[in-house]
C-alpha cells in the first residue's frame, strides 16, 4: 500500500472569480492546470450535472508530490449547499495568515497559532500560523463520519491506510498511506452525515494494476462502487483509468491509475492564463443579471 498516495480533494465552486482570489491571493497557491469540458464527466467528477464545466487544479507545487485542490465549476450553477461531511483542510503557512489579514479576508483564531477561514461557498480551512515548509504545506483533510470504528475499519482494512494517531477526547482518527503524504482525519459527528449538494470527493492514486483488484475486493465485501473501472479522456491529454467508491457514510473516493495520472497531472505553464481567459469569457453572471434571474442553487 506504500505505492498509494493522496492526490486531491474536489470542491464544487459557484463563484469562480472569488474562489480564484482565495486560492491564489489568500492561500498563495498556484494554478497548476485548467481544463474546460463541454459535457459532464463519465465518473461524475463535476457532480450529477450533464452540461459544460471546468476543472482547475490548484496547489503549492506539482501534483507529483503535493496534495492539491480540484475546483469544479458547473456553468449555470451559482451555489451549493454545504453540510457536515467536509470538516476542513489544514495547511501550514504564516504567509497565508498575513495575506488574509492584509486582504481583509475573515479569520477566526481557534487555537494557539491556528486560524479558521472559509473559502467561497463556506468550505472551512485551518491555517497554522508557522513558516511554510519546503515540503507540502497541506497537512490533512478532515471528514465527518457517523461511526468512527466502522469507518476506521473501512479505510484501514479495505483501503490499506495506516492509523497515525487516535484522539479519544476529540473522537478523531488520523490516517495516511505514508508519513510524507497529506493525512486523512475522520471525526465522529455523533450522528448522520449529510452531504448536501456541495459534497466533494477525495482522490488517491495506486498502480494501475491494482484497480481491478480493488474493485473486486469492494464487490466481495459488498461495499458501494459508484463508478466501476472506467477510462476518462481529457482533450489533448493522457487518458486515465479510475474506480469511484463510497465509504460507509457515502464519502466519494476516487482511485486512479498512478502511471497515467502522473502524465495527465503535469503542471501546465499556461494554466493561470487559461483560467483567467475562461473567467473573462464566462458571461453567465451578466446574462442572469440582465434577465433579472439568479443562477441555479443546487
C-alpha positions, 0 to 999 in steps of 0.5 A, a space after each residue: 500500500 506504500 505505492 498509494 498516495 493522496 492526490 486531491 480533494 474536489 470542491 464544487 465552486 459557484 463563484 469562480 472569480 472569488 474562489 480564484 482570489 482565495 486560492 491564489 491571493 489568500 492561500 498563495 497557491 498556484 494554478 497548476 492546470 485548467 481544463 474546460 469540458 463541454 459535457 459532464 464527466 463519465 465518473 461524475 467528477 463535476 457532480 450529477 450535472 450533464 452540461 459544460 464545466 471546468 476543472 482547475 487544479 490548484 496547489 503549492 507545487 506539482 501534483 507529483 508530490 503535493 496534495 492539491 485542490 480540484 475546483 469544479 465549476 458547473 456553468 449555470 450553477 451559482 451555489 451549493 449547499 454545504 453540510 457536515 461531511 467536509 470538516 476542513 483542510 489544514 495547511 501550514 503557512 504564516 504567509 497565508 495568515 498575513 495575506 488574509 489579514 492584509 486582504 481583509 479576508 475573515 479569520 477566526 483564531 481557534 487555537 494557539 497559532 491556528 486560524 479558521 477561514 472559509 473559502 467561497 461557498 463556506 468550505 472551512 480551512 485551518 491555517 497554522 500560523 508557522 513558516 511554510 515548509 519546503 515540503 507540502 504545506 497541506 497537512 490533512 483533510 478532515 471528514 465527518 463520519 457517523 461511526 468512527 470504528 466502522 469507518 476506521 475499519 473501512 479505510 484501514 482494512 479495505 483501503 490499506 491506510 495506516 492509523 497515525 494517531 487516535 484522539 479519544 477526547 476529540 473522537 478523531 482518527 488520523 490516517 495516511 498511506 505514508 508519513 510524507 503524504 497529506 493525512 486523512 482525519 475522520 471525526 465522529 459527528 455523533 450522528 448522520 452525515 449529510 452531504 448536501 449538494 456541495 459534497 466533494 470527493 477525495 482522490 488517491 492514486 495506486 498502480 494501475 494494476 491494482 484497480 481491478 483488484 480493488 474493485 473486486 475486493 469492494 464487490 466481495 465485501 459488498 461495499 458501494 462502487 459508484 463508478 466501476 473501472 472506467 477510462 476518462 479522456 481529457 482533450 489533448 491529454 493522457 487518458 486515465 483509468 479510475 474506480 469511484 467508491 463510497 465509504 460507509 457514510 457515502 464519502 466519494 473516493 476516487 482511485 486512479 491509475 498512478 502511471 497515467 495520472 502522473 502524465 495527465 497531472 503535469 503542471 501546465 505553464 499556461 494554466 493561470 492564463 487559461 483560467 483567467 481567459 475562461 473567467 473573462 469569457 464566462 458571461 453567465 453572471 451578466 446574462 442572469 443579471 440582465 434577465 433579472 434571474 439568479 443562477 441555479 442553487 443546487 
